[in-house]
Amino acid sequence: MSAKNDGLVSESLRMKVTATDPTETETSGSCNRDGAPAHTQELPENPVVVIEASRRLIPLHLPDLWAYRELLYFLMWRDIKVRYKQTVLGALWAILQPLVTMIIFAYFFGILAKLPTEGIPYPVFFYTGLTLWTFFSNAVISGANSLVGNSNLITKVYFPRLIIPSAAIGAGLVDFGIASLLLVGLLAYYHFPVTWSYLLLAPLLVLTTMFSLGIGIWLSALNVRYRDVRYALPFLIQIWMFVSPIIYPSSLVPHEWRWMMILNPLTGIIEGYRACLFNHPLQWPALGYSTAVTILIFLFACYWFRKMERNFAEFI
């Protein structure tokens, strides 16, 4: 009985459709409504497209991400417009947040506490670290909440889900670029010369973005399953700022405890960022460690994201 049904199903799948190309060969015995011979064509027995689970260890599917690059751009542009919609100051908020924080830090930690800054003026020292930190913290928080905030897209249409946190973090690059305009003015005001070390700023920015993507992608997948992430993340971000060399240089930490600070990947990135701007020697061991940890975190986050992606629609 089963074999008979299978034969009927196989026979029914071999459907014949009317061909519009007059050059096709006629099939004997087949006619259209008017009794004239009809041109027919059988569907292929083998499927044209096969969708199957990937057998790779880290299924990033980079060609799929490139195919949906226009969607990535659209989501980034949407996040930027929504962020400053119906605001009086608009994009100036990207400057005000690190600027006000810099003024507070310069007064309390500079004028009152007199923390050493390796000969760098307090305003430019604090603002340099705050621009990089503001981008990182906002990118991680936006990326972690991106999947939950776009649940309507995930449950209705298919596209690479990795695009959603990537777009949320990529939109923060615009804020970083706007905030960096004031940094350029501060460097010119304090007469810091432009040196060849400025060429390393672009790789450091790519490294910071990659690290933000790794943390944001991983937390976005966790946030879908465990909603505690959205409540714990602001607290963890606040602690992370004080264990990073934002307010103080890493040289202030005693030598016997400095290895613990270097375990934080942001230490090598922020210190390298300042070294390029102020023409200081780069700490290559710390920067190399930050680069290696960033790559590992990014690959692990992508693997974890792809592993949990199949259950997103269910938990959301």
Secondary structure as GFF3:
##gff-version 3
##sequence-region A 1 316
A	DSSP	alpha_helix	2	13	.	.	.	ID=ss1
A	DSSP	beta_strand	16	18	.	.	.	ID=ss2
A	DSSP	beta_strand	40	42	.	.	.	ID=ss3
A	DSSP	alpha_helix	62	67	.	.	.	ID=ss4
A	DSSP	alpha_helix	69	83	.	.	.	ID=ss5
A	DSSP	three_ten_helix	90	92	.	.	.	ID=ss6
A	DSSP	alpha_helix	93	105	.	.	.	ID=ss7
A	DSSP	pi_helix	106	112	.	.	.	ID=ss8
A	DSSP	alpha_helix	122	144	.	.	.	ID=ss9
A	DSSP	alpha_helix	146	149	.	.	.	ID=ss10
A	DSSP	alpha_helix	151	154	.	.	.	ID=ss11
A	DSSP	alpha_helix	163	189	.	.	.	ID=ss12
A	DSSP	three_ten_helix	196	200	.	.	.	ID=ss13
A	DSSP	alpha_helix	201	225	.	.	.	ID=ss14
A	DSSP	alpha_helix	229	242	.	.	.	ID=ss15
A	DSSP	three_ten_helix	250	252	.	.	.	ID=ss16
A	DSSP	three_ten_helix	255	257	.	.	.	ID=ss17
A	DSSP	alpha_helix	258	262	.	.	.	ID=ss18
A	DSSP	alpha_helix	265	278	.	.	.	ID=ss19
A	DSSP	alpha_helix	284	308	.	.	.	ID=ss20
A	DSSP	three_ten_helix	309	311	.	.	.	ID=ss21
A	DSSP	alpha_helix	312	315	.	.	.	ID=ss22
###
